[in-house]
Amino acid sequence: MKATVTPLTPADWSIRKEGNAVTLHPSIGNWSFACRSHYWIRRNQVVWAMAMSQQQIKQVRARDLADKKAYISAVNRSKERLVEQSSTNIKPTDIGGSVLHRLWQTIVRWLS
């Protein structure tokens, strides 16, 4: 029996806490395994999906790759803007609460 490892990264999946339950989005497809299982986790429950053809799996993988590239590109653009703003807006006297607070808010948004 193989174990399923799901790399929980912001570029791949999102986790939403709903009370004491969690929901994972999008679905998990184990198409490299012999079982080719495909399911969602919704409010701590496994919800099984229908079987997919090899062509459908190929399309999903291509879409997932495109979504991941778009996410990473958006994060990088956001970081570049932050660096540009920081290099043009920070004065030596600004190194204090307001700049650090804005930086912390930006980091929290990236991780959300």
Backbone atoms as SQL, in Angstrom:
CREATE TABLE atoms (id INTEGER PRIMARY KEY, chain TEXT, resi INTEGER, resn TEXT, atom TEXT, x REAL, y REAL, z REAL);
INSERT INTO atoms VALUES
  (1, 'A', 1, 'MET', 'N', 0.844, -1.180, 0.000),
  (2, 'A', 1, 'MET', 'CA', 0.000, 0.000, 0.000),
  (3, 'A', 1, 'MET', 'C', 0.886, 1.240, 0.000),
  (4, 'A', 2, 'LYS', 'N', 0.645, 2.138, -0.928),
  (5, 'A', 2, 'LYS', 'CA', 1.389, 3.391, -0.993),
  (6, 'A', 2, 'LYS', 'C', 0.681, 4.460, -0.163),
  (7, 'A', 3, 'ALA', 'N', 1.469, 5.330, 0.398),
  (8, 'A', 3, 'ALA', 'CA', 0.917, 6.465, 1.124),
  (9, 'A', 3, 'ALA', 'C', 0.753, 7.627, 0.152),
  (10, 'A', 4, 'THR', 'N', -0.282, 8.386, 0.353),
  (11, 'A', 4, 'THR', 'CA', -0.500, 9.576, -0.457),
  (12, 'A', 4, 'THR', 'C', 0.080, 10.772, 0.282),
  (13, 'A', 5, 'VAL', 'N', 0.960, 11.497, -0.380),
  (14, 'A', 5, 'VAL', 'CA', 1.546, 12.709, 0.183),
  (15, 'A', 5, 'VAL', 'C', 1.045, 13.882, -0.632),
  (16, 'A', 6, 'THR', 'N', 0.424, 14.827, 0.032),
  (17, 'A', 6, 'THR', 'CA', -0.105, 16.001, -0.639),
  (18, 'A', 6, 'THR', 'C', 0.738, 17.205, -0.224),
  (19, 'A', 7, 'PRO', 'N', 1.487, 17.793, -1.169),
  (20, 'A', 7, 'PRO', 'CA', 2.344, 18.943, -0.820),
  (21, 'A', 7, 'PRO', 'C', 1.485, 20.183, -0.610),
  (22, 'A', 8, 'LEU', 'N', 1.231, 20.506, 0.633),
  (23, 'A', 8, 'LEU', 'CA', 0.349, 21.633, 0.952),
  (24, 'A', 8, 'LEU', 'C', 1.105, 22.949, 0.823),
  (25, 'A', 9, 'THR', 'N', 1.148, 23.447, -0.388),
  (26, 'A', 9, 'THR', 'CA', 1.775, 24.731, -0.659),
  (27, 'A', 9, 'THR', 'C', 0.718, 25.667, -1.217),
  (28, 'A', 10, 'PRO', 'N', 0.856, 26.967, -1.012),
  (29, 'A', 10, 'PRO', 'CA', -0.146, 27.907, -1.518),
  (30, 'A', 10, 'PRO', 'C', -0.300, 27.858, -3.039),
  (31, 'A', 11, 'ALA', 'N', 0.732, 27.418, -3.732),
  (32, 'A', 11, 'ALA', 'CA', 0.660, 27.338, -5.189),
  (33, 'A', 11, 'ALA', 'C', -0.123, 26.116, -5.656),
  (34, 'A', 12, 'ASP', 'N', -0.341, 25.150, -4.783),
  (35, 'A', 12, 'ASP', 'CA', -1.008, 23.916, -5.174),
  (36, 'A', 12, 'ASP', 'C', -2.411, 23.767, -4.584),
  (37, 'A', 13, 'TRP', 'N', -2.555, 23.969, -3.292),
  (38, 'A', 13, 'TRP', 'CA', -3.834, 23.759, -2.618),
  (39, 'A', 13, 'TRP', 'C', -4.102, 24.877, -1.636),
  (40, 'A', 14, 'SER', 'N', -5.368, 25.023, -1.304),
  (41, 'A', 14, 'SER', 'CA', -5.746, 25.925, -0.222),
  (42, 'A', 14, 'SER', 'C', -6.514, 25.118, 0.809),
  (43, 'A', 15, 'ILE', 'N', -6.342, 25.471, 2.045),
  (44, 'A', 15, 'ILE', 'CA', -7.037, 24.820, 3.147),
  (45, 'A', 15, 'ILE', 'C', -7.904, 25.871, 3.825),
  (46, 'A', 16, 'ARG', 'N', -9.168, 25.516, 4.022),
  (47, 'A', 16, 'ARG', 'CA', -10.094, 26.417, 4.703),
  (48, 'A', 16, 'ARG', 'C', -10.588, 25.718, 5.963),
  (49, 'A', 17, 'LYS', 'N', -10.472, 26.399, 7.092),
  (50, 'A', 17, 'LYS', 'CA', -10.956, 25.859, 8.354),
  (51, 'A', 17, 'LYS', 'C', -12.396, 26.306, 8.538),
  (52, 'A', 18, 'GLU', 'N', -13.249, 25.345, 8.848),
  (53, 'A', 18, 'GLU', 'CA', -14.675, 25.613, 9.048),
  (54, 'A', 18, 'GLU', 'C', -15.075, 25.024, 10.389),
  (55, 'A', 19, 'GLY', 'N', -14.948, 25.805, 11.445),
  (56, 'A', 19, 'GLY', 'CA', -15.165, 25.257, 12.782),
  (57, 'A', 19, 'GLY', 'C', -14.058, 24.283, 13.104),
  (58, 'A', 20, 'ASN', 'N', -14.425, 23.043, 13.416),
  (59, 'A', 20, 'ASN', 'CA', -13.424, 22.007, 13.697),
  (60, 'A', 20, 'ASN', 'C', -13.092, 21.186, 12.466),
  (61, 'A', 21, 'ALA', 'N', -13.630, 21.547, 11.320),
  (62, 'A', 21, 'ALA', 'CA', -13.417, 20.785, 10.090),
  (63, 'A', 21, 'ALA', 'C', -12.534, 21.575, 9.128),
  (64, 'A', 22, 'VAL', 'N', -11.911, 20.842, 8.208),
  (65, 'A', 22, 'VAL', 'CA', -11.112, 21.489, 7.170),
  (66, 'A', 22, 'VAL', 'C', -11.590, 21.036, 5.795),
  (67, 'A', 23, 'THR', 'N', -11.419, 21.926, 4.840),
  (68, 'A', 23, 'THR', 'CA', -11.717, 21.645, 3.442),
  (69, 'A', 23, 'THR', 'C', -10.464, 21.941, 2.649),
  (70, 'A', 24, 'LEU', 'N', -10.110, 21.027, 1.765),
  (71, 'A', 24, 'LEU', 'CA', -8.928, 21.160, 0.920),
  (72, 'A', 24, 'LEU', 'C', -9.391, 21.369, -0.513),
  (73, 'A', 25, 'HIS', 'N', -8.813, 22.349, -1.188),
  (74, 'A', 25, 'HIS', 'CA', -9.187, 22.642, -2.576),
  (75, 'A', 25, 'HIS', 'C', -7.928, 22.831, -3.396),
  (76, 'A', 26, 'PRO', 'N', -7.821, 22.354, -4.591),
  (77, 'A', 26, 'PRO', 'CA', -8.778, 21.551, -5.345),
  (78, 'A', 26, 'PRO', 'C', -8.693, 20.080, -4.956),
  (79, 'A', 27, 'SER', 'N', -9.203, 19.218, -5.809),
  (80, 'A', 27, 'SER', 'CA', -9.221, 17.780, -5.541),
  (81, 'A', 27, 'SER', 'C', -7.812, 17.200, -5.557),
  (82, 'A', 28, 'ILE', 'N', -7.713, 15.980, -5.079),
  (83, 'A', 28, 'ILE', 'CA', -6.447, 15.249, -5.074),
  (84, 'A', 28, 'ILE', 'C', -6.600, 14.096, -6.063),
  (85, 'A', 29, 'GLY', 'N', -5.716, 14.036, -7.027),
  (86, 'A', 29, 'GLY', 'CA', -5.741, 12.962, -8.016),
  (87, 'A', 29, 'GLY', 'C', -4.461, 12.157, -7.938),
  (88, 'A', 30, 'ASN', 'N', -4.583, 10.894, -7.610),
  (89, 'A', 30, 'ASN', 'CA', -3.427, 10.003, -7.495),
  (90, 'A', 30, 'ASN', 'C', -3.292, 9.170, -8.768),
  (91, 'A', 31, 'TRP', 'N', -3.091, 9.835, -9.877),
  (92, 'A', 31, 'TRP', 'CA', -3.118, 9.174, -11.167),
  (93, 'A', 31, 'TRP', 'C', -1.858, 8.379, -11.452),
  (94, 'A', 32, 'SER', 'N', -0.826, 8.533, -10.649),
  (95, 'A', 32, 'SER', 'CA', 0.390, 7.741, -10.825),
  (96, 'A', 32, 'SER', 'C', 0.283, 6.401, -10.106),
  (97, 'A', 33, 'PHE', 'N', -0.690, 6.273, -9.240),
  (98, 'A', 33, 'PHE', 'CA', -0.909, 5.021, -8.512),
  (99, 'A', 33, 'PHE', 'C', -1.774, 4.092, -9.356),
  (100, 'A', 34, 'ALA', 'N', -1.669, 2.809, -9.094),
  (101, 'A', 34, 'ALA', 'CA', -2.494, 1.836, -9.817),
  (102, 'A', 34, 'ALA', 'C', -3.990, 2.077, -9.584),
  (103, 'A', 35, 'CYS', 'N', -4.337, 2.548, -8.390),
  (104, 'A', 35, 'CYS', 'CA', -5.759, 2.772, -8.068),
  (105, 'A', 35, 'CYS', 'C', -6.339, 3.991, -8.776),
  (106, 'A', 36, 'ARG', 'N', -5.473, 4.947, -9.152),
  (107, 'A', 36, 'ARG', 'CA', -5.877, 6.197, -9.811),
  (108, 'A', 36, 'ARG', 'C', -7.013, 6.896, -9.060),
  (109, 'A', 37, 'SER', 'N', -6.905, 6.914, -7.724),
  (110, 'A', 37, 'SER', 'CA', -7.948, 7.545, -6.914),
  (111, 'A', 37, 'SER', 'C', -7.994, 9.046, -7.152),
  (112, 'A', 38, 'HIS', 'N', -9.179, 9.587, -6.995),
  (113, 'A', 38, 'HIS', 'CA', -9.412, 11.009, -7.214),
  (114, 'A', 38, 'HIS', 'C', -10.524, 11.423, -6.252),
  (115, 'A', 39, 'TYR', 'N', -10.249, 12.430, -5.421),
  (116, 'A', 39, 'TYR', 'CA', -11.218, 12.793, -4.380),
  (117, 'A', 39, 'TYR', 'C', -10.981, 14.215, -3.886),
  (118, 'A', 40, 'TRP', 'N', -11.958, 14.711, -3.165),
  (119, 'A', 40, 'TRP', 'CA', -11.882, 15.986, -2.470),
  (120, 'A', 40, 'TRP', 'C', -11.926, 15.700, -0.979),
  (121, 'A', 41, 'ILE', 'N', -11.437, 16.644, -0.198),
  (122, 'A', 41, 'ILE', 'CA', -11.647, 16.596, 1.245),
  (123, 'A', 41, 'ILE', 'C', -12.504, 17.813, 1.575),
  (124, 'A', 42, 'ARG', 'N', -13.709, 17.535, 2.017),
  (125, 'A', 42, 'ARG', 'CA', -14.672, 18.595, 2.347),
  (126, 'A', 42, 'ARG', 'C', -15.175, 18.368, 3.763),
  (127, 'A', 43, 'ARG', 'N', -14.900, 19.343, 4.609),
  (128, 'A', 43, 'ARG', 'CA', -15.327, 19.285, 6.014),
  (129, 'A', 43, 'ARG', 'C', -14.942, 17.944, 6.656),
  (130, 'A', 44, 'ASN', 'N', -13.667, 17.597, 6.514),
  (131, 'A', 44, 'ASN', 'CA', -13.066, 16.380, 7.088),
  (132, 'A', 44, 'ASN', 'C', -13.567, 15.087, 6.454),
  (133, 'A', 45, 'GLN', 'N', -14.322, 15.164, 5.392),
  (134, 'A', 45, 'GLN', 'CA', -14.855, 13.963, 4.747),
  (135, 'A', 45, 'GLN', 'C', -14.209, 13.784, 3.375),
  (136, 'A', 46, 'VAL', 'N', -13.933, 12.541, 3.008),
  (137, 'A', 46, 'VAL', 'CA', -13.437, 12.234, 1.666),
  (138, 'A', 46, 'VAL', 'C', -14.652, 12.095, 0.751),
  (139, 'A', 47, 'VAL', 'N', -14.659, 12.859, -0.332),
  (140, 'A', 47, 'VAL', 'CA', -15.724, 12.793, -1.328),
  (141, 'A', 47, 'VAL', 'C', -15.094, 12.268, -2.607),
  (142, 'A', 48, 'TRP', 'N', -15.470, 11.064, -2.988),
  (143, 'A', 48, 'TRP', 'CA', -14.859, 10.403, -4.143),
  (144, 'A', 48, 'TRP', 'C', -15.370, 10.991, -5.443),
  (145, 'A', 49, 'ALA', 'N', -14.486, 11.110, -6.398),
  (146, 'A', 49, 'ALA', 'CA', -14.827, 11.613, -7.729),
  (147, 'A', 49, 'ALA', 'C', -14.971, 10.434, -8.686),
  (148, 'A', 50, 'MET', 'N', -15.570, 10.709, -9.817),
  (149, 'A', 50, 'MET', 'CA', -15.709, 9.686, -10.852),
  (150, 'A', 50, 'MET', 'C', -14.332, 9.398, -11.461),
  (151, 'A', 51, 'ALA', 'N', -14.215, 8.209, -12.062),
  (152, 'A', 51, 'ALA', 'CA', -12.975, 7.847, -12.755),
  (153, 'A', 51, 'ALA', 'C', -12.765, 8.784, -13.941),
  (154, 'A', 52, 'MET', 'N', -11.514, 9.043, -14.269),
  (155, 'A', 52, 'MET', 'CA', -11.186, 9.938, -15.378),
  (156, 'A', 52, 'MET', 'C', -10.388, 9.171, -16.429),
  (157, 'A', 53, 'SER', 'N', -10.597, 9.561, -17.675),
  (158, 'A', 53, 'SER', 'CA', -9.823, 8.957, -18.763),
  (159, 'A', 53, 'SER', 'C', -8.406, 9.520, -18.752),
  (160, 'A', 54, 'GLN', 'N', -7.512, 8.880, -19.463),
  (161, 'A', 54, 'GLN', 'CA', -6.134, 9.364, -19.552),
  (162, 'A', 54, 'GLN', 'C', -6.097, 10.756, -20.170),
  (163, 'A', 55, 'GLN', 'N', -6.951, 11.026, -21.145),
  (164, 'A', 55, 'GLN', 'CA', -7.015, 12.352, -21.778),
  (165, 'A', 55, 'GLN', 'C', -7.483, 13.411, -20.776),
  (166, 'A', 56, 'GLN', 'N', -8.475, 13.086, -19.965),
  (167, 'A', 56, 'GLN', 'CA', -8.953, 14.033, -18.946),
  (168, 'A', 56, 'GLN', 'C', -7.859, 14.310, -17.920),
  (169, 'A', 57, 'ILE', 'N', -7.149, 13.271, -17.526),
  (170, 'A', 57, 'ILE', 'CA', -6.049, 13.447, -16.564),
  (171, 'A', 57, 'ILE', 'C', -4.979, 14.360, -17.155),
  (172, 'A', 58, 'LYS', 'N', -4.659, 14.157, -18.410),
  (173, 'A', 58, 'LYS', 'CA', -3.658, 14.988, -19.086),
  (174, 'A', 58, 'LYS', 'C', -4.102, 16.458, -19.097),
  (175, 'A', 59, 'GLN', 'N', -5.377, 16.708, -19.362),
  (176, 'A', 59, 'GLN', 'CA', -5.902, 18.076, -19.378),
  (177, 'A', 59, 'GLN', 'C', -5.852, 18.707, -17.987),
  (178, 'A', 60, 'VAL', 'N', -6.210, 17.933, -16.978),
  (179, 'A', 60, 'VAL', 'CA', -6.169, 18.448, -15.602),
  (180, 'A', 60, 'VAL', 'C', -4.744, 18.786, -15.198),
  (181, 'A', 61, 'ARG', 'N', -3.810, 17.918, -15.519),
  (182, 'A', 61, 'ARG', 'CA', -2.406, 18.180, -15.178),
  (183, 'A', 61, 'ARG', 'C', -1.891, 19.433, -15.882),
  (184, 'A', 62, 'ALA', 'N', -2.272, 19.623, -17.142),
  (185, 'A', 62, 'ALA', 'CA', -1.849, 20.821, -17.883),
  (186, 'A', 62, 'ALA', 'C', -2.451, 22.070, -17.250),
  (187, 'A', 63, 'ARG', 'N', -3.731, 22.006, -16.864),
  (188, 'A', 63, 'ARG', 'CA', -4.379, 23.154, -16.218),
  (189, 'A', 63, 'ARG', 'C', -3.734, 23.452, -14.871),
  (190, 'A', 64, 'ASP', 'N', -3.449, 22.383, -14.098),
  (191, 'A', 64, 'ASP', 'CA', -2.791, 22.575, -12.801),
  (192, 'A', 64, 'ASP', 'C', -1.434, 23.256, -12.955),
  (193, 'A', 65, 'LEU', 'N', -0.670, 22.835, -13.960),
  (194, 'A', 65, 'LEU', 'CA', 0.643, 23.432, -14.206),
  (195, 'A', 65, 'LEU', 'C', 0.501, 24.911, -14.585),
  (196, 'A', 66, 'ALA', 'N', -0.465, 25.213, -15.450),
  (197, 'A', 66, 'ALA', 'CA', -0.697, 26.614, -15.848),
  (198, 'A', 66, 'ALA', 'C', -1.127, 27.455, -14.643),
  (199, 'A', 67, 'ASP', 'N', -2.013, 26.905, -13.798),
  (200, 'A', 67, 'ASP', 'CA', -2.463, 27.625, -12.601),
  (201, 'A', 67, 'ASP', 'C', -1.293, 27.892, -11.652),
  (202, 'A', 68, 'LYS', 'N', -0.421, 26.904, -11.499),
  (203, 'A', 68, 'LYS', 'CA', 0.728, 27.063, -10.610),
  (204, 'A', 68, 'LYS', 'C', 1.677, 28.138, -11.140),
  (205, 'A', 69, 'LYS', 'N', 1.929, 28.123, -12.439),
  (206, 'A', 69, 'LYS', 'CA', 2.802, 29.146, -13.040),
  (207, 'A', 69, 'LYS', 'C', 2.199, 30.540, -12.864),
  (208, 'A', 70, 'ALA', 'N', 0.884, 30.661, -13.062),
  (209, 'A', 70, 'ALA', 'CA', 0.218, 31.961, -12.905),
  (210, 'A', 70, 'ALA', 'C', 0.301, 32.438, -11.460),
  (211, 'A', 71, 'TYR', 'N', 0.116, 31.545, -10.511),
  (212, 'A', 71, 'TYR', 'CA', 0.199, 31.898, -9.099),
  (213, 'A', 71, 'TYR', 'C', 1.600, 32.396, -8.754),
  (214, 'A', 72, 'ILE', 'N', 2.603, 31.641, -9.163),
  (215, 'A', 72, 'ILE', 'CA', 3.991, 32.018, -8.862),
  (216, 'A', 72, 'ILE', 'C', 4.336, 33.355, -9.519),
  (217, 'A', 73, 'SER', 'N', 3.877, 33.563, -10.727),
  (218, 'A', 73, 'SER', 'CA', 4.115, 34.823, -11.425),
  (219, 'A', 73, 'SER', 'C', 3.476, 35.992, -10.672),
  (220, 'A', 74, 'ALA', 'N', 2.251, 35.804, -10.204),
  (221, 'A', 74, 'ALA', 'CA', 1.559, 36.865, -9.452),
  (222, 'A', 74, 'ALA', 'C', 2.288, 37.171, -8.146),
  (223, 'A', 75, 'VAL', 'N', 2.754, 36.143, -7.443),
  (224, 'A', 75, 'VAL', 'CA', 3.497, 36.352, -6.195),
  (225, 'A', 75, 'VAL', 'C', 4.791, 37.107, -6.476),
  (226, 'A', 76, 'ASN', 'N', 5.486, 36.729, -7.536),
  (227, 'A', 76, 'ASN', 'CA', 6.742, 37.409, -7.880),
  (228, 'A', 76, 'ASN', 'C', 6.501, 38.865, -8.257),
  (229, 'A', 77, 'ARG', 'N', 5.434, 39.151, -9.013),
  (230, 'A', 77, 'ARG', 'CA', 5.118, 40.549, -9.351),
  (231, 'A', 77, 'ARG', 'C', 4.832, 41.353, -8.086),
  (232, 'A', 78, 'SER', 'N', 4.112, 40.748, -7.155),
  (233, 'A', 78, 'SER', 'CA', 3.801, 41.421, -5.899),
  (234, 'A', 78, 'SER', 'C', 5.076, 41.718, -5.112),
  (235, 'A', 79, 'LYS', 'N', 5.982, 40.761, -5.066),
  (236, 'A', 79, 'LYS', 'CA', 7.257, 40.969, -4.369),
  (237, 'A', 79, 'LYS', 'C', 8.076, 42.066, -5.039),
  (238, 'A', 80, 'GLU', 'N', 8.086, 42.069, -6.370),
  (239, 'A', 80, 'GLU', 'CA', 8.831, 43.097, -7.096),
  (240, 'A', 80, 'GLU', 'C', 8.279, 44.488, -6.788),
  (241, 'A', 81, 'ARG', 'N', 6.954, 44.597, -6.738),
  (242, 'A', 81, 'ARG', 'CA', 6.343, 45.893, -6.398),
  (243, 'A', 81, 'ARG', 'C', 6.728, 46.322, -4.988),
  (244, 'A', 82, 'LEU', 'N', 6.747, 45.384, -4.065),
  (245, 'A', 82, 'LEU', 'CA', 7.123, 45.704, -2.687),
  (246, 'A', 82, 'LEU', 'C', 8.563, 46.198, -2.626),
  (247, 'A', 83, 'VAL', 'N', 9.450, 45.525, -3.335),
  (248, 'A', 83, 'VAL', 'CA', 10.856, 45.936, -3.350),
  (249, 'A', 83, 'VAL', 'C', 10.981, 47.326, -3.965),
  (250, 'A', 84, 'GLU', 'N', 10.280, 47.580, -5.072),
  (251, 'A', 84, 'GLU', 'CA', 10.328, 48.900, -5.707),
  (252, 'A', 84, 'GLU', 'C', 9.816, 49.977, -4.760),
  (253, 'A', 85, 'GLN', 'N', 8.695, 49.707, -4.095),
  (254, 'A', 85, 'GLN', 'CA', 8.133, 50.671, -3.155),
  (255, 'A', 85, 'GLN', 'C', 9.082, 50.909, -1.993),
  (256, 'A', 86, 'SER', 'N', 9.669, 49.824, -1.496),
  (257, 'A', 86, 'SER', 'CA', 10.572, 49.947, -0.356),
  (258, 'A', 86, 'SER', 'C', 11.802, 50.758, -0.707),
  (259, 'A', 87, 'SER', 'N', 12.346, 50.545, -1.891),
  (260, 'A', 87, 'SER', 'CA', 13.580, 51.241, -2.250),
  (261, 'A', 87, 'SER', 'C', 13.329, 52.712, -2.555),
  (262, 'A', 88, 'THR', 'N', 12.122, 53.070, -2.948),
  (263, 'A', 88, 'THR', 'CA', 11.854, 54.472, -3.266),
  (264, 'A', 88, 'THR', 'C', 11.185, 55.225, -2.129),
  (265, 'A', 89, 'ASN', 'N', 10.529, 54.525, -1.221),
  (266, 'A', 89, 'ASN', 'CA', 9.740, 55.206, -0.196),
  (267, 'A', 89, 'ASN', 'C', 10.352, 55.223, 1.194),
  (268, 'A', 90, 'ILE', 'N', 11.300, 54.373, 1.473),
  (269, 'A', 90, 'ILE', 'CA', 11.822, 54.289, 2.834),
  (270, 'A', 90, 'ILE', 'C', 12.943, 55.296, 3.036),
  (271, 'A', 91, 'LYS', 'N', 12.758, 56.118, 4.067),
  (272, 'A', 91, 'LYS', 'CA', 13.801, 57.037, 4.501),
  (273, 'A', 91, 'LYS', 'C', 14.418, 56.456, 5.766),
  (274, 'A', 92, 'PRO', 'N', 15.654, 56.785, 6.055),
  (275, 'A', 92, 'PRO', 'CA', 16.279, 56.229, 7.260),
  (276, 'A', 92, 'PRO', 'C', 15.435, 56.429, 8.512),
  (277, 'A', 93, 'THR', 'N', 14.689, 57.517, 8.576),
  (278, 'A', 93, 'THR', 'CA', 13.877, 57.776, 9.771),
  (279, 'A', 93, 'THR', 'C', 12.602, 56.936, 9.779),
  (280, 'A', 94, 'ASP', 'N', 12.277, 56.280, 8.651),
  (281, 'A', 94, 'ASP', 'CA', 11.068, 55.459, 8.570),
  (282, 'A', 94, 'ASP', 'C', 11.243, 54.078, 9.193),
  (283, 'A', 95, 'ILE', 'N', 12.469, 53.664, 9.449),
  (284, 'A', 95, 'ILE', 'CA', 12.675, 52.316, 9.962),
  (285, 'A', 95, 'ILE', 'C', 12.113, 52.290, 11.367),
  (286, 'A', 96, 'GLY', 'N', 10.895, 51.869, 11.442),
  (287, 'A', 96, 'GLY', 'CA', 10.177, 51.832, 12.712),
  (288, 'A', 96, 'GLY', 'C', 8.876, 51.095, 12.520),
  (289, 'A', 97, 'GLY', 'N', 7.914, 51.418, 13.342),
  (290, 'A', 97, 'GLY', 'CA', 6.660, 50.700, 13.362),
  (291, 'A', 97, 'GLY', 'C', 5.898, 50.671, 12.053),
  (292, 'A', 98, 'SER', 'N', 5.764, 51.819, 11.363),
  (293, 'A', 98, 'SER', 'CA', 4.892, 51.846, 10.189),
  (294, 'A', 98, 'SER', 'C', 5.454, 51.013, 9.038),
  (295, 'A', 99, 'VAL', 'N', 6.734, 51.090, 8.762),
  (296, 'A', 99, 'VAL', 'CA', 7.327, 50.325, 7.668),
  (297, 'A', 99, 'VAL', 'C', 7.305, 48.838, 7.995),
  (298, 'A', 100, 'LEU', 'N', 7.699, 48.497, 9.199),
  (299, 'A', 100, 'LEU', 'CA', 7.693, 47.094, 9.584),
  (300, 'A', 100, 'LEU', 'C', 6.275, 46.536, 9.613),
  (301, 'A', 101, 'HIS', 'N', 5.326, 47.371, 10.032),
  (302, 'A', 101, 'HIS', 'CA', 3.928, 46.941, 10.047),
  (303, 'A', 101, 'HIS', 'C', 3.438, 46.660, 8.625),
  (304, 'A', 102, 'ARG', 'N', 3.739, 47.540, 7.663),
  (305, 'A', 102, 'ARG', 'CA', 3.327, 47.329, 6.264),
  (306, 'A', 102, 'ARG', 'C', 3.999, 46.084, 5.698),
  (307, 'A', 103, 'LEU', 'N', 5.268, 45.888, 6.010),
  (308, 'A', 103, 'LEU', 'CA', 5.990, 44.716, 5.534),
  (309, 'A', 103, 'LEU', 'C', 5.352, 43.447, 6.096),
  (310, 'A', 104, 'TRP', 'N', 5.051, 43.452, 7.391),
  (311, 'A', 104, 'TRP', 'CA', 4.421, 42.291, 8.013),
  (312, 'A', 104, 'TRP', 'C', 3.056, 42.016, 7.380),
  (313, 'A', 105, 'GLN', 'N', 2.255, 43.046, 7.125),
  (314, 'A', 105, 'GLN', 'CA', 0.946, 42.858, 6.492),
  (315, 'A', 105, 'GLN', 'C', 1.105, 42.231, 5.113),
  (316, 'A', 106, 'THR', 'N', 2.106, 42.653, 4.356),
  (317, 'A', 106, 'THR', 'CA', 2.346, 42.096, 3.028),
  (318, 'A', 106, 'THR', 'C', 2.733, 40.630, 3.117),
  (319, 'A', 107, 'ILE', 'N', 3.583, 40.284, 4.062),
  (320, 'A', 107, 'ILE', 'CA', 3.996, 38.881, 4.225),
  (321, 'A', 107, 'ILE', 'C', 2.791, 38.027, 4.599),
  (322, 'A', 108, 'VAL', 'N', 1.949, 38.516, 5.499),
  (323, 'A', 108, 'VAL', 'CA', 0.762, 37.765, 5.893),
  (324, 'A', 108, 'VAL', 'C', -0.158, 37.561, 4.706),
  (325, 'A', 109, 'ARG', 'N', -0.326, 38.582, 3.845),
  (326, 'A', 109, 'ARG', 'CA', -1.167, 38.435, 2.643),
  (327, 'A', 109, 'ARG', 'C', -0.598, 37.379, 1.710),
  (328, 'A', 110, 'TRP', 'N', 0.728, 37.335, 1.548),
  (329, 'A', 110, 'TRP', 'CA', 1.363, 36.325, 0.671),
  (330, 'A', 110, 'TRP', 'C', 1.068, 34.922, 1.172),
  (331, 'A', 111, 'LEU', 'N', 1.080, 34.764, 2.492),
  (332, 'A', 111, 'LEU', 'CA', 0.904, 33.438, 3.067),
  (333, 'A', 111, 'LEU', 'C', -0.562, 33.027, 3.167),
  (334, 'A', 112, 'SER', 'N', -1.455, 33.967, 2.974),
  (335, 'A', 112, 'SER', 'CA', -2.893, 33.645, 3.073),
  (336, 'A', 112, 'SER', 'C', -3.415, 33.002, 1.834);
